[in-house]
Amino acid sequence: VAKDLGLELSALRDSGAHVVTEGKRQYFSLHEKTGHLVTAERIDREQLCEVANECVLRCEMIVEGEM
């Protein structure tokens, strides 16, 4: 994520950035040491999307500090 935004990893960490998804479960997180977007838990497509042909899981990155 830091690389995609053109930021140093320390700037991403210092800004209090985190990833959120809709609902109670948080499926993604930012890896503290690398800044990579990673899955925070196992994602069960059948449970999440049931009978839908296309399964999309949206997330947002929230930045608390200045960038």
Secondary structure as the mmCIF struct_conf table of DSSP 4:
data_model
#
loop_
_struct_conf.conf_type_id
_struct_conf.id
_struct_conf.beg_label_comp_id
_struct_conf.beg_label_asym_id
_struct_conf.beg_label_seq_id
_struct_conf.end_label_comp_id
_struct_conf.end_label_asym_id
_struct_conf.end_label_seq_id
HELX_RH_AL_P HELX_RH_AL_P1 ALA A 2 LEU A 5
TURN_TY1_P TURN_TY1_P1 GLY A 6 GLY A 6
HELX_RH_AL_P HELX_RH_AL_P2 LEU A 9 ASP A 14
TURN_TY1_P TURN_TY1_P2 SER A 15 GLY A 16
STRN STRN1 HIS A 18 THR A 21
BEND BEND1 GLU A 22 LYS A 24
STRN STRN2 PHE A 28 LEU A 30
TURN_TY1_P TURN_TY1_P3 GLU A 32 THR A 34
STRN STRN3 LEU A 37 THR A 39
BEND BEND2 ALA A 40 GLU A 41
HELX_RH_AL_P HELX_RH_AL_P3 ARG A 45 CYS A 49
TURN_TY1_P TURN_TY1_P4 GLU A 50 VAL A 51
BEND BEND3 ASN A 53 GLU A 54
STRN STRN4 CYS A 59 ILE A 62
BEND BEND4 GLY A 65 GLY A 65
#
